[in-house]
């Protein structure tokens, strides 16, 4: 696995380009956050939750470069079990995870991480490196997302949906 570390200088630019392309699609096709989602995004550390768009998908997108996909799957990314994916301010959640608060909040933590890093490429460099060594899901970034999402979901109640207007 650690031999993949030597490939990072070649992989990161290609992976970053794919992530930026997918983020643009999510931002174009996704929905703005509701009040409850905005509150959870803030709790997760997102500075600009108004920039997030969330998209419901049957299947999470996969990188279209065979070598990158191979490495990603070897280190545990793009698993069929993954409920969601955050790329910059774009979040996509599988249909079966659409109402899964933990899955949403977990992705929001990754959005907050993107914000701290300043761009997708900088985040990916560390995230993919951590997926290789110490391995997914044991890296600091993934552990941060797991711990914060669990804490938020157990210690706070989501806001109720806004009241529906009454019929005339």
C-alpha positions as CSV (number, residue, x, y, z in Angstrom):
1,X,0.0,0.0,0.0
2,X,2.7,2.4,0.9
3,X,4.1,2.1,-2.6
4,X,1.1,4.1,-3.7
5,X,2.6,7.1,-1.8
6,X,5.2,7.4,-4.6
7,X,2.3,7.8,-7.1
8,X,0.7,10.8,-5.3
9,X,2.5,13.5,-7.4
10,X,1.0,12.0,-10.5
11,X,-2.4,11.1,-9.1
12,X,-3.3,14.3,-7.2
13,X,-3.6,16.7,-10.2
14,X,-5.8,14.2,-12.0
15,X,-7.9,13.5,-8.9
16,X,-8.2,17.2,-8.2
17,X,-9.4,17.9,-11.7
18,X,-12.1,15.2,-11.4
19,X,-13.2,16.5,-8.0
20,X,-13.5,20.0,-9.3
21,X,-15.6,18.8,-12.3
22,X,-17.9,16.7,-10.0
23,X,-18.2,19.6,-7.5
24,X,-19.3,21.9,-10.3
25,X,-22.1,19.4,-11.3
26,X,-23.2,19.0,-7.6
27,X,-23.3,22.8,-7.2
28,X,-25.4,23.1,-10.4
29,X,-27.8,20.3,-9.7
30,X,-27.9,20.1,-5.9
31,X,-30.3,21.7,-3.5
32,X,-29.6,24.5,-1.0
33,X,-29.6,23.4,2.6
34,X,-32.8,23.6,4.7
35,X,-32.7,25.3,8.1
36,X,-31.9,22.0,10.0
37,X,-29.1,21.1,7.5
38,X,-27.6,24.6,7.8
39,X,-27.6,24.3,11.6
40,X,-25.9,20.9,11.4
41,X,-23.3,22.2,8.8
42,X,-22.4,25.0,11.2
43,X,-22.1,22.6,14.1
44,X,-19.8,20.5,11.9
45,X,-17.5,23.5,11.5
46,X,-18.6,24.8,8.0
47,X,-18.0,28.5,7.8
48,X,-20.1,29.1,4.6
49,X,-23.0,26.6,4.7
50,X,-24.9,28.8,2.2
51,X,-22.4,27.6,-0.5
52,X,-23.2,23.9,0.1
53,X,-25.4,22.1,-2.4
54,X,-26.6,18.6,-1.6
55,X,-27.6,16.2,-4.3
56,X,-29.5,12.9,-4.1
57,X,-28.0,10.1,-6.3
58,X,-28.7,6.5,-7.0
59,X,-25.0,5.7,-7.1
60,X,-22.0,7.9,-6.0
61,X,-19.9,9.2,-8.8
62,X,-16.6,7.4,-9.4
63,X,-13.5,8.8,-10.9
64,X,-13.2,8.1,-14.6
65,X,-9.4,7.5,-14.7
66,X,-8.7,3.7,-14.4
67,X,-5.4,4.1,-12.5
68,X,-6.9,6.5,-9.9
69,X,-10.0,4.4,-9.5
70,X,-7.8,1.3,-8.9
71,X,-5.7,3.0,-6.2
72,X,-8.8,4.6,-4.6
73,X,-10.5,1.3,-4.3
74,X,-7.4,-0.4,-3.0
75,X,-7.2,2.2,-0.1
76,X,-10.9,1.9,0.7
77,X,-12.4,4.8,-1.2
78,X,-15.4,4.5,-3.6
79,X,-16.8,1.6,-1.6
80,X,-20.3,0.4,-2.4
81,X,-21.0,1.0,1.3
82,X,-20.2,4.7,1.3
83,X,-23.4,6.6,1.8
84,X,-22.1,10.0,0.6
85,X,-19.3,12.0,-0.9
86,X,-18.2,15.6,-0.3
87,X,-16.2,17.5,-3.0
88,X,-15.6,21.1,-2.0
89,X,-19.0,22.6,-1.3
90,X,-20.8,19.8,-3.2
91,X,-22.3,16.9,-1.2
92,X,-24.0,13.9,-2.8
93,X,-25.9,11.3,-0.8
94,X,-27.2,8.0,-2.1
95,X,-31.0,7.6,-2.1
96,X,-30.9,5.2,0.8
97,X,-28.9,7.7,2.9
98,X,-30.8,10.8,2.0
99,X,-32.5,11.0,5.4
100,X,-29.4,9.7,7.3
101,X,-28.4,12.7,9.5
102,X,-25.0,11.1,10.4
103,X,-24.1,10.6,6.7
104,X,-25.0,14.3,6.0
105,X,-23.1,15.6,9.0
106,X,-20.1,13.4,8.2
107,X,-19.9,15.0,4.8
108,X,-20.3,18.5,6.3
109,X,-17.2,17.8,8.4
110,X,-15.3,17.1,5.1
111,X,-16.6,20.4,3.7
112,X,-15.3,22.2,6.8
113,X,-11.9,20.5,6.1
114,X,-11.9,21.6,2.5
115,X,-12.6,25.2,3.8
116,X,-9.6,25.0,6.2
117,X,-7.3,23.7,3.4
118,X,-8.5,26.4,1.0
119,X,-8.8,24.2,-2.0
120,X,-9.6,20.7,-3.2
121,X,-6.0,19.8,-4.2
122,X,-4.5,20.7,-0.8
123,X,-7.2,18.7,1.0
124,X,-6.8,15.7,-1.3
125,X,-3.1,15.6,-0.9
126,X,-3.4,15.0,2.8
127,X,-6.6,13.0,2.7
128,X,-5.3,10.4,0.1
129,X,-2.0,10.2,1.9
130,X,-3.8,9.4,5.1
131,X,-6.0,6.8,3.3
132,X,-2.7,5.1,2.3
133,X,-0.9,5.5,5.6
134,X,-2.2,4.8,8.2
135,X,-5.0,3.6,6.0
136,X,-8.7,4.3,5.6
137,X,-10.5,5.1,7.9
138,X,-7.7,5.6,10.4
139,X,-6.3,8.9,9.1
140,X,-6.8,12.1,11.1
141,X,-9.2,13.7,8.6
142,X,-11.5,10.7,8.4
143,X,-11.4,10.2,12.2
144,X,-12.2,13.8,12.7
145,X,-15.3,13.4,10.5
146,X,-16.4,10.2,12.2
147,X,-16.0,11.6,15.7
148,X,-17.6,15.0,15.1
149,X,-20.5,13.6,13.2
150,X,-21.2,11.0,16.0
151,X,-20.9,13.8,18.6
152,X,-23.3,16.1,16.8
153,X,-25.8,13.4,16.1
154,X,-25.9,12.1,19.7
155,X,-25.8,15.5,21.5
156,X,-28.2,17.6,19.5
157,X,-31.6,17.1,18.1
158,X,-32.2,18.2,14.5
159,X,-34.4,21.2,14.1
160,X,-38.0,20.4,13.2
161,X,-39.0,21.0,9.6
162,X,-40.6,24.4,9.0
163,X,-44.4,24.5,9.5
164,X,-46.4,24.0,6.3
165,X,-48.7,26.9,5.3
166,X,-52.3,26.1,6.1
167,X,-54.7,25.8,3.3
168,X,-57.1,28.7,2.7
